[in-house]
Amino acid sequence: MNTPKACPGWERFKSLSSFECKCPECGKTKEIFSDEFEKEHYCHGCQQKIDFTKCTFLGSGKSI
């Protein structure tokens, strides 16, 4: 049996971008990936639904 050189399925995710935003209600940071924007997200701090129109954008990253 050979050990894979990369995680299976990595090619499917190699073009994703990640974004960090601050919850407008409690200020806790949430990381969201570009393929998750259509999903509903809830803050891990206050459990409120995150409204991205009110979210403070903190930064982004992109896989290489």
N, C-alpha and C positions, 0 to 999 in steps of 0.2 A: 504494500500500500504506500502510495506517495503522499507526502505532505503538500497541500496546495500552497502556492507562492502568494496567493492573495485570497481574501475573503470571498467565498462564493457569492455571486450576484453583485459584486462591487461596481461593475460597469454600469449597472442600472442607476447607481447613485452618484457617479463621479461628476456629474454636471450640476449637482445641487448647490444652492447657496444657503447659508444660514444667516439669520437675522436675530438680533437681540433687541427687545423692546422693554420698556418699563411700564408696569401696570399703572394706569391712570388713577386707580383707586387706592392702592397700598404702596406702590413704588417697587414691588418685587420684580426682578428681572426674569424674563421668559425667553428661551431660545426657540425659534421657529424656523423650520426648513422650507425652502421655496415650493416644495411639492405639497405643503400642508396649509397653504393660504385659504383654500376653499373649505377647510374644516373649521368647526367651532373650537375655540381654545378657551380654557379657564385658567385663571391665575392659581398657582400653587399656594400663594399666601392667603388671599382673601376669598378664594373660590368663586369670584365673580367672572362672568363671561368677559373676555377681552375684546374691546371695540378697537380695531386697528386704526380707525380714523382719529382716535384720541390717544393712541399709544405713542410714547416718546421713543423715537428710533435711537438706539445706542451704538449700533455698528453692525457690520456684516462681515462675512467670511465666505470664501469659496474654496471648494476642494481643488486640489491640484492634480 
